[in-house]
Amino acid sequence: MGYSLAYFDEVESDIIDAKAWYKSKKEGLEERFAMAVEQALSNLQKTPTAYAIRYKNVRIAYPAIFPYAIHFYIDSPTNTIVIIAIVYAGRDQNFVIERL
């Protein structure tokens, strides 16, 4: 059973902001961050139900090394993983809940 990915519009800004921050710290770090997020998305696409429900049917996956959280839910009828946010893991999750 394959899962497709869909994204809230805000996710693009989440990624742009995070990449800009990492680039400001060290040239090339933003690309490592992007690759870690891509790998995490690939992993969750294979087994999305392996991640526990944390709140309001939302699950959280974490990219390797980087302290970011990928908040998502599974739309079972369409086999779609809906990415709500990709944000710093220490950020208050109420910020993400407001997107729902």
N, C-alpha and C positions, 0 to 999 in steps of 0.2 A: 504494500500500500504506500504510494508516494504522496508526500505532502508538498503543496506549493506554498510560497511565501507571499504575504501581503504586508504592507507597511502603513502605519499612520503617517500623515504628511509631516508631522513634527520630527520623525525619526531622521530625516535628511539633515535637519538643523542640528540634531543631537550629534551626528557623525561629523559634520563640518566643524562644530565647536570643539569636539574632542580632538580631532586631527590638528586643528590650529593650535590647541594648547600643547599637544605633544611635540609638534614641530617647533614651537617656541622654546622648548626645553632642550631638544637635540635634533639636528637635521637627520631625517630618515626615520625617526621614531614614529612619526605619523603613519608611515607605510607599514611598519611592524604592527602597529595598533590595528590598522585596517585589515591586515592579513589574519590577525588573531580573531577579530570579529567575524570575518568570512568563514574561518574554520569552525568557530562556535556555531554559526548559523547552519553550516553544513551538517555538523553533528546533531543539532537539535532537529533538523529536517528528517534525519534518519530515525530518531527515536524520541519524539517530543513528549510522549507520556512518561518517559523516564525521569522527568523533572517534576518535583512535587508542586501541587497547587499551594500558593503562598497567601493569596488574598483574592476575593471576587473572581475565582476561576482563572486567575493569572498565575503563570509559572515564571521562574527566573532561571536563566542560564548565564554562565560566566565565561568570558573568553580567558584563555590561558594568559597568565602573567599580569595582565592589566586589570586594575580594580574597577571594572565596569560591569553593569548588570543589564542583561537583555530581558526585558519584560514582554511576555507574550501570552496569548491564549490560543487554544485550538478550536477552530470552527469545524466540528466533526462532520456536519452534513456535506461540506465542500472539500474536506481534507485539506484545509488551509491553516497555516500557522500565521497568526496575525501579530506582527511586531508592534507593540505599543510605544516602547521607548528603549533607547540604549543610552544609559546614563551612569554617572559615577555611582559606584555601589554604596557609598556612604551618604548619598543624597536621600532626603526624607521621601519615603515612597508615596506620601500624600500628593506630591508633585505629579506622579504618574497616575494615581487614581483619578485626579482631576481630568485627565485625558479621556477617561472612559465615559 
